[in-house]
Every structure is written in structure tokens, then in C-alpha cells.
């Protein structure tokens, strides 16, 4: 019997990009929850029945952006690891205990980044 796969909440308002990320993570045998924006993501985060091992969010979401979402997520789940995906990764001012991956990223980069975050927990 194998260990329960880690659950990753993917927040991306571009449906095609979200689908690609979800497909890759599922191929890597992660369990994935999907949200098309911060409000939908917060529904998952507020529901204690959902195990979430990593929040992966786009920074440039409509309405509440990824940084604001991360702040709210940490208020609800203080230990939740957070990975930002951004086309402007080098200029992103993120809290130091959060990670960032530059868009566009390769499958290998995504896998290695996610695994390194989850192994550090």
C-alpha cells in the first residue's frame, strides 16, 4: 500500500494553463484540487475536510491577486506551503517563507520545485 498522495490546490484563472498544470501534477501522482480564482480557492481552504499540502497560485489573478490569497490562506492555515507561479518571478516581492516558479516552466521544473517544497515540510 502506498502513501496517500500529497494534495495540491492549483489556483489559475486561465483555464488552459490550469488544465495543463493539473494534468502534469496528476501524472506525477499528486491529488489536485482546482480553483479558477481566489474566491473559489478560499472555499477549499476554509473547509477543514480538505487536506491541502501545497497551495500553487498564479500571482496575476483577477479580483484578489495571488499574494492577497496567500495572506488569507496563511491566516486560515498558518503552516500551508505556498508556491507562486508568475511570468514576472524575478521582480516578485514574496514573503521569504514562500516559493516562486517562473512562467513558463517545464514539467521537470514544476516536479522538482513541488517535490522540494513538500519534502521540506
SULKA-V191183 format. One line per field, one symbol per residue. phi: phi as a letter, one per 40 degrees, with the letter a starting at -180 (. if undefined). psi: psi as a letter, one per 40 degrees, with the letter a starting at -180 (. if undefined). Layout:
phi = ???
psi = ???
This chain:
phi = .cccccbbcbbaccdccdccccdcccccgccbbbbcaccccccccccccccbcabbbcccccgccccccdccccccbdcccbbcbacbdcbccbdccbbabcccbcdcccdcccccccccc
psi = hiihiihhhhhhehdddddddddddddefihhiiieidddddddddheehhhehhhiidfiibhidddddddddddgdehihhhhiefddehgiieeiiihhiiiiddddddddddddde.
